[in-house]
Amino acid sequence: MFITHAFAQGASAGATGIESSLMNFLPLIAMFAVLYFIMIRPQMKRQKEHRNLLAAMAKGDEVVTNGGILGKVSKVNDAYVDIEIAEGVEITVQKNAVTATLPKGTIKSL
Protein backbone atom coordinates (compact mmCIF):
# COMPACT_ATOMS: atom_id res chain seq x y z
CA MET A 1 0.00 0.00 0.00
CA PHE A 2 2.52 2.50 1.08
CA ILE A 3 5.94 2.98 -0.35
CA THR A 4 7.96 0.10 0.87
CA HIS A 5 11.44 1.09 -0.15
CA ALA A 6 13.14 4.45 0.15
CA PHE A 7 16.22 4.91 -1.98
CA ALA A 8 18.79 7.53 -1.14
CA GLN A 9 19.83 9.71 -4.01
CA GLY A 10 23.54 9.30 -4.54
CA ALA A 11 25.99 11.69 -6.14
CA SER A 12 26.34 11.39 -9.87
CA ALA A 13 29.25 9.31 -11.01
CA GLY A 14 30.68 12.06 -13.27
CA ALA A 15 31.13 14.84 -10.72
CA THR A 16 33.98 14.43 -8.28
CA GLY A 17 34.61 16.65 -5.28
CA ILE A 18 37.09 18.98 -7.02
CA GLU A 19 35.00 19.41 -10.17
CA SER A 20 31.91 20.07 -8.11
CA SER A 21 33.56 22.78 -6.01
CA LEU A 22 35.04 24.40 -9.13
CA MET A 23 31.63 24.47 -10.77
CA ASN A 24 30.22 26.17 -7.66
CA PHE A 25 32.83 28.96 -7.82
CA LEU A 26 32.69 29.39 -11.61
CA PRO A 27 29.79 31.91 -11.55
CA LEU A 28 31.60 33.95 -8.89
CA ILE A 29 34.79 33.99 -10.95
CA ALA A 30 32.86 34.95 -14.08
CA MET A 31 31.10 37.82 -12.25
CA PHE A 32 34.44 39.16 -10.98
CA ALA A 33 35.89 39.01 -14.51
CA VAL A 34 32.94 40.94 -15.93
CA LEU A 35 33.15 43.46 -13.09
CA TYR A 36 36.87 43.93 -13.73
CA PHE A 37 36.49 44.58 -17.46
CA ILE A 38 33.39 46.78 -17.15
CA MET A 39 34.18 48.86 -14.06
CA ILE A 40 37.67 48.50 -12.60
CA ARG A 41 39.83 48.53 -15.74
CA PRO A 42 38.24 51.65 -17.33
CA GLN A 43 38.52 53.53 -14.02
CA MET A 44 42.22 52.67 -13.75
CA LYS A 45 42.70 53.85 -17.34
CA ARG A 46 41.01 57.20 -16.57
CA GLN A 47 43.17 57.65 -13.46
CA LYS A 48 46.33 57.01 -15.49
CA GLU A 49 45.26 59.52 -18.16
CA HIS A 50 44.52 62.14 -15.47
CA ARG A 51 47.94 61.58 -13.85
CA ASN A 52 49.61 62.03 -17.25
CA LEU A 53 47.54 65.19 -17.88
CA LEU A 54 48.66 66.71 -14.57
CA ALA A 55 52.29 65.74 -15.12
CA ALA A 56 52.34 67.30 -18.60
CA MET A 57 50.64 70.56 -17.56
CA ALA A 58 52.74 73.60 -18.36
CA LYS A 59 52.49 77.39 -18.39
CA GLY A 60 50.21 78.64 -21.18
CA ASP A 61 47.96 75.56 -21.30
CA GLU A 62 44.24 76.23 -21.40
CA VAL A 63 42.43 74.16 -18.78
CA VAL A 64 39.03 73.41 -17.26
CA THR A 65 38.60 72.88 -13.50
CA ASN A 66 36.09 70.70 -11.65
CA GLY A 67 33.92 73.76 -11.08
CA GLY A 68 33.80 74.56 -14.79
CA ILE A 69 36.22 77.50 -14.68
CA LEU A 70 38.17 78.04 -17.89
CA GLY A 71 41.55 79.70 -17.90
CA LYS A 72 45.20 79.71 -18.88
CA VAL A 73 47.84 78.24 -16.61
CA SER A 74 50.20 80.98 -15.43
CA LYS A 75 52.24 79.04 -12.86
CA VAL A 76 52.59 75.37 -11.95
CA ASN A 77 53.78 74.15 -8.53
CA ASP A 78 53.94 70.64 -7.12
CA ALA A 79 50.44 70.71 -5.60
CA TYR A 80 48.89 73.96 -6.88
CA VAL A 81 48.28 75.71 -10.19
CA ASP A 82 47.71 79.43 -10.77
CA ILE A 83 45.10 79.97 -13.49
CA GLU A 84 44.41 83.28 -15.20
CA ILE A 85 40.64 83.43 -15.70
CA ALA A 86 40.49 87.06 -16.93
CA GLU A 87 43.07 89.68 -17.72
CA GLY A 88 44.79 90.46 -14.42
CA VAL A 89 42.66 87.96 -12.44
CA GLU A 90 44.39 84.82 -11.22
CA ILE A 91 43.15 82.06 -8.96
CA THR A 92 45.07 79.27 -7.26
CA VAL A 93 43.59 75.78 -7.35
CA GLN A 94 44.83 72.35 -6.44
CA LYS A 95 46.35 70.45 -9.32
CA ASN A 96 43.80 67.66 -8.90
CA ALA A 97 40.99 70.16 -9.56
CA VAL A 98 42.06 70.44 -13.21
CA THR A 99 39.97 68.00 -15.22
CA ALA A 100 40.97 68.67 -18.83
CA THR A 101 43.23 70.65 -21.08
CA LEU A 102 41.75 72.46 -24.05
CA PRO A 103 43.25 72.96 -27.50
CA LYS A 104 45.28 76.16 -27.89
CA GLY A 105 43.12 79.14 -28.86
CA THR A 106 39.91 77.80 -27.34
CA ILE A 107 39.67 80.68 -24.87
CA LYS A 108 39.51 83.86 -26.94
CA SER A 109 38.77 86.41 -24.17
CA LEU A 110 42.18 86.16 -22.46
Phi and psi in degrees as GROMACS dihedral restraints (atoms count N, CA, C in turn):
[ dihedral_restraints ]
;  ai    aj    ak    al  type     phi  dphi    fc
    3     4     5     6     1   -91.9    20    10
    4     5     6     7     1   172.1    20    10
    6     7     8     9     1   -67.2    20    10
    7     8     9    10     1   125.4    20    10
    9    10    11    12     1   -91.8    20    10
   10    11    12    13     1   -29.8    20    10
   12    13    14    15     1  -123.1    20    10
   13    14    15    16     1   134.9    20    10
   15    16    17    18     1  -113.5    20    10
   16    17    18    19     1   123.6    20    10
   18    19    20    21     1  -106.4    20    10
   19    20    21    22     1   131.7    20    10
   21    22    23    24     1   -78.0    20    10
   22    23    24    25     1   140.8    20    10
   24    25    26    27     1   -84.8    20    10
   25    26    27    28     1   119.5    20    10
   27    28    29    30     1   -90.8    20    10
   28    29    30    31     1   166.7    20    10
   30    31    32    33     1   -68.9    20    10
   31    32    33    34     1   148.8    20    10
   33    34    35    36     1   -67.9    20    10
   34    35    36    37     1   150.8    20    10
   36    37    38    39     1   -71.0    20    10
   37    38    39    40     1   -24.0    20    10
   39    40    41    42     1   -80.6    20    10
   40    41    42    43     1   -28.6    20    10
   42    43    44    45     1   -97.0    20    10
   43    44    45    46     1   115.5    20    10
   45    46    47    48     1   -91.7    20    10
   46    47    48    49     1   178.0    20    10
   48    49    50    51     1   -62.7    20    10
   49    50    51    52     1   -41.7    20    10
   51    52    53    54     1   -70.6    20    10
   52    53    54    55     1   -44.4    20    10
   54    55    56    57     1   -64.1    20    10
   55    56    57    58     1   -38.9    20    10
   57    58    59    60     1   -65.0    20    10
   58    59    60    61     1   -44.9    20    10
   60    61    62    63     1   -68.1    20    10
   61    62    63    64     1   -34.7    20    10
   63    64    65    66     1   -65.5    20    10
   64    65    66    67     1   -39.9    20    10
   66    67    68    69     1   -67.8    20    10
   67    68    69    70     1   -28.4    20    10
   69    70    71    72     1   -71.8    20    10
   70    71    72    73     1   -33.7    20    10
   72    73    74    75     1   -89.6    20    10
   73    74    75    76     1   -11.0    20    10
   75    76    77    78     1   -59.1    20    10
   76    77    78    79     1   -44.2    20    10
   78    79    80    81     1   -62.3    20    10
   79    80    81    82     1   -36.7    20    10
   81    82    83    84     1   -65.5    20    10
   82    83    84    85     1   -42.7    20    10
   84    85    86    87     1   -64.9    20    10
   85    86    87    88     1   -41.9    20    10
   87    88    89    90     1   -64.7    20    10
   88    89    90    91     1   -39.8    20    10
   90    91    92    93     1   -65.5    20    10
   91    92    93    94     1   -40.2    20    10
   93    94    95    96     1   -64.4    20    10
   94    95    96    97     1   -39.9    20    10
   96    97    98    99     1   -63.5    20    10
   97    98    99   100     1   -43.7    20    10
   99   100   101   102     1   -64.4    20    10
  100   101   102   103     1   -43.9    20    10
  102   103   104   105     1   -59.9    20    10
  103   104   105   106     1   -41.7    20    10
  105   106   107   108     1   -61.7    20    10
  106   107   108   109     1   -48.7    20    10
  108   109   110   111     1   -76.7    20    10
  109   110   111   112     1   -22.4    20    10
  111   112   113   114     1   -93.0    20    10
  112   113   114   115     1   -35.6    20    10
  114   115   116   117     1  -115.3    20    10
  115   116   117   118     1   -51.2    20    10
  117   118   119   120     1   -72.8    20    10
  118   119   120   121     1   -48.9    20    10
  120   121   122   123     1   -62.1    20    10
  121   122   123   124     1   -46.9    20    10
  123   124   125   126     1   -62.4    20    10
  124   125   126   127     1   -35.7    20    10
  126   127   128   129     1   -65.6    20    10
  127   128   129   130     1   -40.9    20    10
  129   130   131   132     1   -64.4    20    10
  130   131   132   133     1   -36.2    20    10
  132   133   134   135     1   -65.8    20    10
  133   134   135   136     1   -42.9    20    10
  135   136   137   138     1   -63.7    20    10
  136   137   138   139     1   -40.2    20    10
  138   139   140   141     1   -63.5    20    10
  139   140   141   142     1   -39.7    20    10
  141   142   143   144     1   -65.7    20    10
  142   143   144   145     1   -42.9    20    10
  144   145   146   147     1   -63.0    20    10
  145   146   147   148     1   -39.8    20    10
  147   148   149   150     1   -67.2    20    10
  148   149   150   151     1   -40.5    20    10
  150   151   152   153     1   -60.3    20    10
  151   152   153   154     1   -43.7    20    10
  153   154   155   156     1   -65.0    20    10
  154   155   156   157     1   -37.5    20    10
  156   157   158   159     1   -62.4    20    10
  157   158   159   160     1   -44.5    20    10
  159   160   161   162     1   -69.3    20    10
  160   161   162   163     1   -35.8    20    10
  162   163   164   165     1   -69.9    20    10
  163   164   165   166     1   -31.9    20    10
  165   166   167   168     1   -90.0    20    10
  166   167   168   169     1    -2.0    20    10
  168   169   170   171     1   -66.3    20    10
  169   170   171   172     1   134.1    20    10
  171   172   173   174     1  -138.6    20    10
  172   173   174   175     1   168.6    20    10
  174   175   176   177     1   -61.2    20    10
  175   176   177   178     1   134.6    20    10
  177   178   179   180     1    97.4    20    10
  178   179   180   181     1   -11.6    20    10
  180   181   182   183     1   -69.3    20    10
  181   182   183   184     1   145.0    20    10
  183   184   185   186     1   -97.8    20    10
  184   185   186   187     1   127.1    20    10
  186   187   188   189     1  -130.8    20    10
  187   188   189   190     1   164.6    20    10
  189   190   191   192     1  -122.7    20    10
  190   191   192   193     1   135.2    20    10
  192   193   194   195     1   -95.7    20    10
  193   194   195   196     1   174.8    20    10
  195   196   197   198     1   -58.7    20    10
  196   197   198   199     1   -34.5    20    10
  198   199   200   201     1   -80.5    20    10
  199   200   201   202     1    -2.6    20    10
  201   202   203   204     1    90.2    20    10
  202   203   204   205     1    12.9    20    10
  204   205   206   207     1   -81.9    20    10
  205   206   207   208     1   130.0    20    10
  207   208   209   210     1  -101.0    20    10
  208   209   210   211     1   143.3    20    10
  210   211   212   213     1  -176.7    20    10
  211   212   213   214     1   174.6    20    10
  213   214   215   216     1  -103.0    20    10
  214   215   216   217     1   138.9    20    10
  216   217   218   219     1   -72.7    20    10
  217   218   219   220     1   125.9    20    10
  219   220   221   222     1  -107.0    20    10
  220   221   222   223     1   -24.7    20    10
  222   223   224   225     1  -155.6    20    10
  223   224   225   226     1   138.5    20    10
  225   226   227   228     1  -120.4    20    10
  226   227   228   229     1   124.6    20    10
  228   229   230   231     1  -109.6    20    10
  229   230   231   232     1  -173.8    20    10
  231   232   233   234     1   -65.6    20    10
  232   233   234   235     1   -45.0    20    10
  234   235   236   237     1  -113.6    20    10
  235   236   237   238     1   -16.8    20    10
  237   238   239   240     1  -127.3    20    10
  238   239   240   241     1   157.4    20    10
  240   241   242   243     1  -133.4    20    10
  241   242   243   244     1   132.7    20    10
  243   244   245   246     1   -92.9    20    10
  244   245   246   247     1   127.1    20    10
  246   247   248   249     1  -120.5    20    10
  247   248   249   250     1   129.3    20    10
  249   250   251   252     1   -89.3    20    10
  250   251   252   253     1   113.1    20    10
  252   253   254   255     1   -98.2    20    10
  253   254   255   256     1   -18.9    20    10
  255   256   257   258     1  -152.3    20    10
  256   257   258   259     1   167.3    20    10
  258   259   260   261     1   -62.5    20    10
  259   260   261   262     1   118.1    20    10
  261   262   263   264     1    84.0    20    10
  262   263   264   265     1    -0.5    20    10
  264   265   266   267     1  -114.9    20    10
  265   266   267   268     1   116.3    20    10
  267   268   269   270     1  -122.1    20    10
  268   269   270   271     1   144.9    20    10
  270   271   272   273     1  -124.8    20    10
  271   272   273   274     1   154.6    20    10
  273   274   275   276     1  -111.1    20    10
  274   275   276   277     1   126.4    20    10
  276   277   278   279     1  -129.0    20    10
  277   278   279   280     1   160.4    20    10
  279   280   281   282     1   -68.9    20    10
  280   281   282   283     1   148.8    20    10
  282   283   284   285     1   -59.5    20    10
  283   284   285   286     1   -36.9    20    10
  285   286   287   288     1   -67.1    20    10
  286   287   288   289     1   -16.0    20    10
  288   289   290   291     1   -76.4    20    10
  289   290   291   292     1   -14.3    20    10
  291   292   293   294     1   -79.7    20    10
  292   293   294   295     1   123.4    20    10
  294   295   296   297     1  -101.8    20    10
  295   296   297   298     1   -29.0    20    10
  297   298   299   300     1  -156.1    20    10
  298   299   300   301     1   153.9    20    10
  300   301   302   303     1  -103.7    20    10
  301   302   303   304     1   146.5    20    10
  303   304   305   306     1  -105.0    20    10
  304   305   306   307     1   157.8    20    10
  306   307   308   309     1   -63.5    20    10
  307   308   309   310     1   149.4    20    10
  309   310   311   312     1   -59.1    20    10
  310   311   312   313     1   137.1    20    10
  312   313   314   315     1    88.5    20    10
  313   314   315   316     1     3.7    20    10
  315   316   317   318     1   -68.4    20    10
  316   317   318   319     1   -41.3    20    10
  318   319   320   321     1   -92.7    20    10
  319   320   321   322     1   110.7    20    10
  321   322   323   324     1   -90.2    20    10
  322   323   324   325     1   -25.4    20    10
  324   325   326   327     1   -75.5    20    10
  325   326   327   328     1   -15.2    20    10
